[in-house]
């Protein structure tokens, strides 16, 4: 077995373990991870936009303008409710300027109803943006719990950059969430992947 295959197996094992812990203890969403370099952890929730219409449907020819499908609208509300049940409270919810990401974030906030949040557009979450640019953006923000609604494969690249491994294979499903904890800064190699869930986990 090659080193690459070993790494994939190891990552998959970590995800399975974390999913088991999360499924049977919602409180595992909430605690901070303590880091040796000091400071409270900053939790980053990488959220892939929900299911969207394909190009050509309803006459849409611009990828940036693709809206959510009926399925995607339902997914957005479901992920918000699942996070709420597990005690996740965000200080910010940033979203890519693309329509499907904006709609996902907006429906999540509406599902929370009393969160006091608003959708904050973040150009650094556009597909193809460099992780380092997003890191610089996050360093300017206040708060310890950041939700980022974006796209694949960009979110996977951000996650890999934050944990310091370009070879990491992190697949975030539509409306899926990956939680990473950093030290007091969201920099390269300064995060750990705490858990990764798909919409199948959310339940009703």
C-alpha atoms as one frame of an Amber mdcrd trajectory, in Angstrom:
protein
   0.000   0.000   0.000   1.387   3.422  -0.993   1.823   6.319   1.447  -1.040
   8.114  -0.304  -3.368   5.148   0.195  -2.343   4.841   3.835  -3.143   8.515
   4.373  -6.579   8.128   2.793  -7.354   5.151   5.010  -6.200   7.047   8.100
  -8.328  10.071   7.272 -11.351   7.888   6.605 -10.870   6.197   9.969 -10.712
   9.548  11.747 -13.925  10.664  10.053 -15.736   7.455  11.040 -14.634   7.838
  14.656 -15.684  11.471  14.800 -19.037  10.724  13.156 -19.681   8.047  15.783
 -18.843  10.456  18.593 -20.981  13.228  17.113 -23.981  10.987  16.458 -24.122
   9.857  20.071 -23.058  13.070  21.776 -24.232  16.363  20.342 -22.119  18.134
  22.944 -19.037  17.148  20.929 -19.835  20.036  18.581 -19.392  22.595  21.289
 -16.138  22.189  23.285 -13.000  24.094  22.349  -9.841  22.304  21.363  -6.887
  23.524  23.398  -3.675  24.289  21.537  -0.151  24.362  22.922   0.575  27.711
  21.300  -2.058  29.401  23.457  -5.383  31.184  23.085  -8.898  29.909  22.695
  -9.579  27.915  19.568 -11.301  29.522  16.620 -13.879  27.137  15.184 -14.374
  27.315  11.418 -17.381  25.602   9.859 -16.843  24.997   6.149 -20.316  24.591
   4.648 -20.793  23.591   1.038 -23.780  25.235  -0.643 -26.898  23.098  -0.950
 -28.185  21.445  -4.121 -28.600  23.903  -7.018 -30.149  23.922 -10.457 -27.944
  22.832 -13.346 -26.862  25.204 -16.072 -29.582  25.448 -18.694 -32.469  24.900
 -16.304 -34.962  27.773 -16.291 -32.832  29.414 -18.957 -29.881  30.031 -16.637
 -26.622  30.291 -18.585 -24.317  31.877 -15.968 -22.891  29.517 -13.335 -22.761
  32.306 -10.754 -26.507  32.823 -11.106 -27.594  29.222 -10.461 -30.173  29.219
  -7.644 -30.955  26.436  -5.210 -33.314  23.677  -6.229 -36.303  22.766  -4.063
 -34.107  20.018  -2.613 -31.372  22.544  -1.881 -33.754  24.882  -0.073 -34.847
  22.021   2.174 -31.212  20.988   2.761 -30.267  24.514   3.839 -32.952  24.590
   6.514 -32.103  21.073   7.667 -28.387  21.747   8.153 -29.189  24.897  10.134
 -31.561  23.021  12.431 -29.050  20.184  12.900 -26.292  22.587  13.912 -28.655
  24.385  16.264 -29.681  21.113  17.943 -26.012  20.395  18.584 -25.262  23.726
  20.187 -23.392  25.430  17.353 -23.676  29.216  17.621 -21.917  31.357  15.046
 -20.464  34.818  15.426 -20.448  35.286  11.643 -21.882  33.549   8.607 -19.884
  34.425   5.485 -20.933  33.341   2.012 -19.505  33.372  -1.482 -21.101  36.004
  -3.759 -22.542  33.234  -5.985 -26.323  32.954  -5.788 -26.471  29.362  -4.549
 -24.145  30.125  -1.633 -25.988  33.315  -0.733 -29.319  31.499  -0.741 -27.945
  28.653   1.378 -26.681  31.087   4.007 -29.869  33.147   3.942 -32.101  30.104
   4.480 -29.862  28.889   7.299 -30.235  32.193   9.117 -33.997  32.203   8.606
 -34.162  28.694  10.088 -32.346  29.971  13.201 -34.847  32.871  13.435 -33.364
  34.555  16.548 -29.649  34.294  15.789 -29.146  38.000  15.133 -26.900  37.069
  12.186 -26.962  38.407   8.655 -25.316  37.006   5.543 -21.900  38.592   5.054
 -20.577  38.348   1.499 -16.979  37.192   1.232 -15.301  37.379  -2.171 -12.473
  35.211  -0.817 -14.947  32.288  -0.862 -15.390  32.456  -4.635 -14.248  29.345
  -6.529 -10.546  29.561  -7.359  -9.662  32.037  -4.615  -6.416  31.365  -2.752
  -6.710  29.952   0.801  -4.145  32.489   1.995  -6.439  35.340   0.929  -9.285
  33.818   2.915  -6.982  33.416   5.906  -6.044  37.101   5.791  -9.744  37.984
   5.626 -10.574  35.832   8.658  -7.724  37.321  10.683  -9.506  40.677  10.491
 -12.738  39.306  11.960 -13.771  39.215  15.592 -15.343  36.118  17.096 -14.470
  32.475  17.700 -17.112  30.691  15.613 -17.102  31.349  11.870 -19.431  29.797
   9.298 -18.188  29.845   5.691 -20.580  28.893   2.878 -18.724  28.124  -0.324
 -17.964  25.659  -3.077 -16.032  22.537  -3.897 -13.199  21.967  -4.589 -12.283
  25.341  -3.066 -13.470  24.430   0.438 -11.430  21.214   0.329  -8.364  23.227
  -0.676  -8.971  25.637   2.215  -9.325  22.752   4.670  -6.155  21.066   3.414
  -4.225  24.347   3.624  -5.428  25.020   7.168  -4.425  21.566   8.418  -1.126
  21.803   6.546  -1.528  18.895   4.127  -2.012  19.436   0.405  -2.508  15.683
   0.010  -5.517  15.541   2.332  -8.599  14.239   0.500 -11.518  16.069   2.103
 -14.808  15.659   0.269 -17.607  17.915   1.503 -21.007  16.920   0.146 -23.586
  19.500  -0.907 -24.988  20.946   2.329 -22.262  19.054   4.192 -20.159  20.624
   6.944 -16.526  20.261   7.988 -15.505  21.714  11.349 -11.910  22.793  11.874
 -10.412  24.283  15.011  -7.468  26.646  14.831  -5.407  28.303  17.510  -5.954
  32.011  17.858  -5.356  32.461  14.115  -6.586  30.730  10.962  -3.203  30.166
   9.356  -1.533  27.475   7.281  -1.042  24.282   9.248  -2.645  25.754  12.364
  -5.920  23.795  12.319  -7.168  20.333  13.134 -10.142  18.679  11.459 -12.622
  17.913  14.239 -15.468  16.390  12.257 -17.070  16.087   8.842 -20.754  15.309
   8.222 -23.044  14.831   5.229 -26.783  15.610   4.951 -27.535  11.934   5.606
 -26.454  12.493   9.208 -28.879  15.347   9.903 -32.033  13.258  10.053 -35.461
  14.860   9.967
